[in-house]
Amino acid sequence: MATIVRGITFGATDQVTAAKLHQLVGSATISGILTAEISDLQITDGKIASVSGAKLVTLATTPAGAGALPIANGGTGVATAQLALNALAGAVTANRLLKGNGTNIVLAQADLTTDVTGTLPVGNGGTGATAAANAASGVVVLNASSQLPAVSGALLTGISVWHHSGTVVFNGTTPSSFTDLDLSAVVGANYALVYLRVFAASDTQVVFRTNGEAQTVNYNANGGVTYCHGNNTAAYLIVETDSAGIVEWCANAGVAGYTVTVAGYIK
């Protein structure tokens, strides 16, 4: 039998109804009543003074069916690990990363100018360099057709290419002893293989050689001598410049009306 303070007694077969319990709300204490003995109870929040029982000491003691703990109460508001990650990230937008913005952790795209440091190696798809001049070191750049892209010859370095010129570099009387002929204004102050066109107003033999050549180049030698036979005739020859873009030349006599033109060159 259960006894309630203030002289109210319930037998083993008595039912505790909402109406009877309403009379006991306040400072009364209830003891000895089994859960099975209580039925038809409707207790509102405003009528409960205190509840005795086991304390909730861990989340493992949360009553079954209580639902997910909301984010506002320290939970995730969902029932699975994946859904928890989605909820805490705040969004599931594609191609976004979690990163700090100085105030909060946010879901955003990586900014390559501020979020990435260091140099990406060639082995990881980068160039292994931080300067544009060295970016192609060890990397072959191809176009959409897997071919080397077209590049202006003026931009190529370290590759010998043909350059058409047509620039007149001498117009006057030929020297009768070896004399420097500076071609650097056309070919540059560097080694170059030059294709020259010579024009003579009268019969003339001329010889060209690389500046600084120690051996004598004779007029009857092959390769270095050009013979303009007859008046107003032209001929062509090939000669290499020195590192400053200069060659030497002379004629068998001083002949006026002689023209030397750089037809083209390779460097």
C-alpha positions in Angstrom: 0.0 0.0 0.0 1.2 3.5 -0.8 0.9 6.3 1.6 0.8 10.0 0.6 1.6 12.7 3.2 -1.4 14.7 4.3 -3.4 11.6 5.2 -4.3 10.4 1.8 -4.0 6.6 1.4 -4.3 4.4 -1.7 -4.9 0.7 -1.6 -3.2 -1.8 -3.8 -6.3 -1.9 -6.1 -6.9 1.8 -6.1 -6.1 3.8 -9.3 -4.2 7.1 -9.2 -6.2 9.3 -11.6 -5.3 12.8 -12.9 -8.0 14.3 -10.7 -6.6 12.7 -7.5 -3.0 13.5 -8.4 -4.0 17.1 -9.0 -4.8 17.5 -5.3 -1.3 16.4 -4.4 0.7 18.8 -6.6 2.8 21.2 -4.4 5.0 20.2 -1.5 3.7 16.7 -1.1 6.0 13.7 -1.6 5.0 10.3 -3.0 6.6 7.0 -2.0 5.9 3.4 -2.5 3.9 3.7 -5.8 4.8 1.4 -8.6 4.8 2.4 -12.2 2.2 -0.3 -12.9 -0.1 1.2 -10.3 -0.3 4.6 -12.0 -2.6 5.0 -14.9 -4.6 7.8 -16.7 -2.1 10.4 -15.6 -1.9 13.8 -17.3 0.8 15.9 -15.8 1.6 19.3 -17.2 4.9 21.1 -16.8 3.4 23.7 -14.5 2.2 21.1 -12.1 5.5 19.3 -11.6 7.4 20.5 -8.5 10.2 17.9 -8.5 11.1 14.6 -10.1 13.2 12.0 -8.3 15.1 9.2 -10.1 18.5 8.3 -11.7 20.6 11.2 -13.0 21.6 11.4 -16.7 25.3 11.1 -16.4 26.2 10.0 -20.0 24.6 10.2 -23.4 24.3 6.4 -23.2 21.6 6.9 -20.6 19.5 9.0 -22.9 16.0 7.4 -23.1 15.3 5.4 -26.2 13.2 7.3 -28.7 14.3 10.7 -27.4 15.4 11.7 -30.9 18.6 13.4 -32.1 20.2 16.1 -29.9 19.9 19.5 -31.8 23.0 21.5 -32.8 21.8 24.2 -30.4 22.1 21.8 -27.5 25.5 20.5 -28.5 24.4 17.7 -30.9 24.2 17.4 -34.6 20.5 17.1 -35.1 20.9 14.0 -37.2 21.3 10.2 -36.7 24.3 9.2 -38.8 27.9 10.1 -39.0 27.7 11.3 -42.7 24.6 13.4 -42.0 26.5 14.8 -39.0 29.4 15.9 -41.2 27.0 17.5 -43.7 25.2 19.3 -40.9 28.3 20.7 -39.2 29.8 21.8 -42.6 26.8 23.9 -43.2 26.4 23.0 -46.8 27.3 20.2 -49.3 28.3 22.4 -52.3 30.5 20.6 -54.8 34.2 21.5 -55.1 34.4 23.3 -51.8 36.8 22.8 -48.8 36.6 23.6 -45.1 39.0 26.5 -44.3 39.4 29.3 -41.8 38.7 32.8 -42.8 40.2 34.4 -39.8 36.9 34.3 -37.8 35.2 31.1 -38.6 35.6 27.7 -40.3 33.7 28.0 -43.6 33.0 25.9 -46.7 34.7 27.7 -49.6 36.9 27.2 -52.7 40.6 27.2 -52.4 42.2 30.5 -53.5 45.5 29.6 -55.3 46.9 33.1 -54.6 46.5 33.0 -50.9 45.8 29.4 -49.8 48.7 27.7 -51.6 52.4 28.1 -50.8 55.5 26.5 -52.2 56.3 25.2 -55.7 54.4 22.3 -57.3 57.0 19.7 -58.5 56.9 18.4 -62.1 56.2 14.9 -60.6 52.9 16.3 -59.2 51.8 18.0 -62.4 53.5 21.4 -61.8 56.6 23.0 -63.4 59.0 22.9 -60.4 59.7 26.6 -60.9 58.3 29.9 -59.6 59.6 32.1 -62.4 57.9 32.2 -65.9 61.3 32.1 -67.5 62.1 28.7 -66.0 58.6 27.3 -65.9 59.2 25.1 -69.0 62.3 23.5 -67.6 61.7 19.8 -67.9 58.2 20.3 -69.3 57.1 20.0 -72.9 54.2 22.2 -73.7 51.9 20.9 -76.5 48.8 22.3 -78.1 45.3 20.6 -78.2 46.6 18.4 -81.1 49.6 17.1 -79.1 51.9 19.2 -81.3 54.5 21.8 -80.4 52.7 25.2 -80.6 53.8 27.7 -83.3 56.2 30.3 -81.8 57.6 33.4 -83.4 61.2 32.8 -84.4 62.2 36.1 -82.7 61.1 34.5 -79.4 63.1 31.3 -79.7 66.3 31.1 -77.8 68.9 28.3 -77.9 67.5 27.1 -81.3 69.2 27.9 -84.6 66.6 29.2 -87.1 66.8 31.0 -90.4 66.3 34.8 -90.5 65.7 36.6 -93.8 67.3 40.0 -93.9 68.2 41.7 -97.2 70.1 44.5 -95.3 72.9 46.3 -97.2 76.0 46.3 -94.8 78.6 47.8 -97.2 78.5 50.1 -100.2 81.7 51.6 -101.5 85.3 50.6 -102.5 86.6 47.2 -101.5 89.5 47.0 -99.1 92.7 45.5 -100.5 93.7 44.0 -97.1 91.7 42.1 -94.5 89.4 44.6 -92.8 86.6 44.0 -90.3 83.0 44.1 -91.5 80.7 44.5 -88.5 77.4 42.6 -89.1 76.2 42.8 -85.5 73.5 45.4 -86.3 71.9 42.8 -88.4 72.7 39.4 -86.9 73.4 40.5 -83.3 76.6 40.5 -81.3 76.9 36.7 -81.4 78.0 33.8 -83.5 76.0 33.5 -86.7 76.2 31.7 -90.0 75.7 34.5 -92.6 74.6 34.2 -96.3 76.0 37.2 -98.1 75.2 38.6 -101.6 78.0 40.6 -103.2 77.6 42.9 -106.2 80.5 44.3 -108.2 80.5 47.0 -110.8 83.6 45.4 -112.4 85.6 42.2 -112.3 86.5 41.6 -108.6 87.8 38.8 -106.4 86.9 39.0 -102.7 87.5 36.8 -99.8 85.6 36.6 -96.4 86.7 34.9 -93.2 85.7 34.7 -89.5 87.1 37.6 -87.6 90.3 36.6 -85.9 91.1 33.8 -88.2 94.9 33.1 -88.0 95.3 31.3 -91.2 95.6 33.0 -94.5 92.7 32.5 -96.8 93.8 32.6 -100.4 91.8 33.9 -103.3 91.9 30.5 -105.0 90.8 28.7 -101.8 87.4 26.9 -101.9 84.5 28.2 -99.9 85.7 31.6 -98.8 86.3 33.3 -102.2 83.7 34.9 -104.4 84.6 36.0 -108.0 82.4 38.5 -109.7 83.2 38.1 -113.3 82.2 41.0 -115.5 80.6 44.3 -114.9 77.5 44.6 -112.7 77.5 40.9 -111.6 76.5 39.4 -108.3 77.6 36.3 -106.3 76.7 34.6 -103.0 78.9 33.1 -100.2 78.6 31.8 -96.7 80.8 32.8 -93.7 80.6 32.5 -89.9 80.9 35.6 -87.7 82.8 35.7 -84.4 81.1 36.0 -81.1 80.6 39.8 -81.7 79.0 39.3 -85.1 82.0 40.5 -87.1 83.7 39.0 -90.2 86.9 40.0 -92.1 87.2 40.6 -95.8 89.4 41.9 -98.6 89.6 42.1 -102.4 92.3 41.6 -104.9 92.1 45.4 -105.6 90.3 48.4 -104.5 87.1 48.4 -106.6 84.5 51.1 -106.4 80.8 50.5 -106.6 80.9 47.3 -104.5 77.9 46.2 -102.4 77.6 43.6 -99.7 74.1 42.5 -98.5 73.1 40.1 -95.7 70.6 38.0 -97.5 69.9 36.0 -94.4 71.5 34.3 -91.5 71.2 31.4 -89.0 71.7 31.7 -85.3 
